[in-house]
């Protein structure tokens, strides 16, 4: 059976798009040398994340605290990312401009163009002061199979990943700018409670939907945030197939996606064995 080599990245990305694309090219070159066919880059790859999660939308004090550059999904920056991708599928985050509205957005591209777009639905803390919220989760077809995307806090909501799985997603790429805890922070990120939550969500979402899960994250520090890294590939049994731990890097795994999913779902099929008639309170006002 054919196998697919997938990878998720933990790396720092800031406001300078020249530096961003230089790093992307280096990462893609490394991934290509390792046979990667699907590469997940972090949330806010093209232009960096917010400098903190307090109040936003106020006058910028420093260039770093200014909002990320607002880009058009059909614009030159995403087109450049697609050219770099070539025959690889790449997912990456950016600040999207749609008229006067900004969205925290992820795109999936190949050299042929944009395959899919996701606008972050769930917004933590003060993020809603800078971005409008997306309105749904949809899977799409790609050269490596049917893919779903989500961004960071989206993965805290089981309904989000389940929606993608029910739409046929075999692989979900979750792109994050997930920081360590802001209170009672651990000196060692490996011991930080927000790192633990990040890892638990990744494994739970893969296991409960019996899918292959890619988790990419920002690295280093930006403004008041210290990112936990922890990029990983998780199998449909919740097993971590590759991880960077709390360091920058690239987690790479080779998977026979169809056979692995079929095997995981053969005896206990979580999607097959659902009982929607028993979940009346799941969707509320």
Number of C-alpha atoms within 10 A of each C-alpha: 6 8 14 16 18 27 28 34 30 32 23 22 27 21 21 14 16 12 14 17 19 10 16 21 15 11 18 19 15 13 23 16 9 14 17 21 20 29 27 29 33 34 31 28 29 31 24 26 30 24 18 17 19 12 12 19 13 11 9 11 8 7 9 17 19 16 20 23 18 18 20 16 19 11 9 11 16 21 19 13 24 24 16 19 26 15 16 22 24 26 30 28 30 27 27 24 17 12 7 6 11 19 22 26 27 30 22 28 27 22 17 13 18 19 18 18 22 22 25 25 20 20 19 11 10 15 19 17 14 21 21 17 17 15 10 13 22 20 22 17 14 15 13 17 14 17 25 27 32 29 29 22 19 21 21 17 12 14 15 20 27 19 17 24 25 14 16 18 23 24 28 23 28 30 33 31 28 24 25 25 17 12 7 9 13 15 9 10 22 17 13 17 16 20 22 15 12 23 18 13 16 23 22 20 25 26 20 18 27 28 28 29 32 31 32 36 30 31 27 17 15 21 12 14 20 19 27 30 33 31 37 31 31 27 25 26 20 21 15 17 16 21 25 19 19 19 18 20 20 26 25 25 22 16 18 12 22 17 13 17 21 14 15 19 19 10 8 11 16 15 14 10 9 10 9 8 6 8 9 8 7 9 7 5 4
